Amino acid sequence: MAADASTLKIVGGTPLRGEVTVRGAKNLVPKAMVAALLGSTPSRLRNVPDVLDVDVVSSLLELHRVSIDRTDGEVTMDPGSVTSAEPSRLNVLAGSSRIPILMCGPLLHRLGKAFIPDLGGCRIGDRPIDFHLDALRQMGATVDKEPEGLYLSAPEGGLRGTKIELNFPSVGATEQVLLSAVLANGITELRNAAVEPEIMDLISVLQKMGALITVHSNRVLRIEGVDKLYGYDHTAIPDRLEAASWACAALATKGDITVLGAEQPSMLTFLNVFRKVGGQFEVNDGGDGKPRSIRFWHPGGALSAMALETDVAPGFQTDWQQPLVVALSQADGLSIVHETVYENRLGFTDALNKMGAHIQVYRECLGGSTCRFNQSGYLHSAVISGPAKLHGAELVIPDLRGGFSYLIAALAAEGESTVHGLELIYRGYEGFSAKLRGLGANFTAA
């Protein structure tokens, strides 16, 4: 991935107009790359974005002697010589990604052992690895804690299928079970599984490799272990989360952005909310040789306040919430946002208030349902009063989606903002500075 500026000075007030392209989903591509460890032959993944997370996973795989060949938008992985990596070398990458935990199942199958360093990722709330470890233990793995990390070993005869029920439909834990169960002995039944589009695409990858996975109603997955898997050739689904981020940027800046590569089916819930707030969109399904795309724009006039709750798929995704809050700060009236997935995902609103937004956060569940954070002390509901006149400020990016929200606010605000910590943005947004420039944003590297 090309180096990019870690700090930008942004002069706001200019509507963003033009086109951007999204490639494969950040929440699928690294996991599909891990799945290549399970194959006995090379795998090829297409529509791969040039983002930091792909760099990190490529390095992790190379440390395990997986041969990586990356060209523009494509990566080929040959796991023919997989071996254990030195813990000290893994620890160098540990603060950059949470992917190492997902490598456990494949490594236990290939090598009979695995190592987990301290995990990184966005600090948006508690993401315990207990779900992962409990699932692996239920499949027979042994976990030993050492000062440098966790050492896992497979039982004699390999991992075995079992019945697992998640307390919460965790995406990471669902991925863990899928990657661990496909080569396990017997049948694994996973209840209360996550069913995000990226999970379904990972299941497609594994099925291409020879896995037997059945998706039942009520969040139940049935995985029949097989003796051998092969490499895959797969095109990753487009990044619906990045597409929604640019949609919110168009709304907040009173702009008009066409997102090339965006597809309607995985964004149905977002598109309904976008329309209720007052945004307009137009879907191009890719006829007449044109690429699939969705055009998002602010039609003029006042935006509408609304009440919203985040939820796991097929609900309104938590990653859509933060960029949308900036747009809601420009809506007429009181909006309510109830965050039910991550307990600390509203911390970014402090910076928006510093820029002139009127957002109050509460510990109570404000919305149509009571969530698991009720009476727990977490500030997980927000009341947004608008429209607010935003002004420039000094900002430090806290996490990927919150950081994009800061940038949207800076682009919508009057005056100059200085935004630090762009490295987190580059984890999930390909060619970010070039995309901003193509949309007419006024900024300089600092």
Secondary structure, DSSP 8 states (H G I E B T S, - for coil): -----SEEEEE-----EEEEE--B-TTTHHHHHHHGGG-SS-EEEES----HHHHHHHHHHHHTT-EEEEETTEEEEE-TT-----HHHHHHHHTT-SGGGGGHHHHHHHHSEEEE----S--SS---SHHHHHHHHHTT-EEEEETTEEEEE--TT--B--EEE-SS--HHHHHHHHHHHTTSBSEEEEES----HHHHHHHHHHHHHT-EEEEETTTEEEEE--S-----EEE--B-HHHHHHHHHHHHHTT-EEEEET--SGGGHHHHHHHHHHT-EEEEE--GGG---EEEEE--SS-EE--EEEB-STTSB-HHHHHHHHHHHTTEEEEEEEE--S-TTTTTTHHHHHHTT-EEEEESS--SSS--TTTTTT---EEEEEE----B--EEE--SHHHHHHHHHHHHHSBSEEEEE-THHHHTT-TTHHHHHHHTT-EEEE-
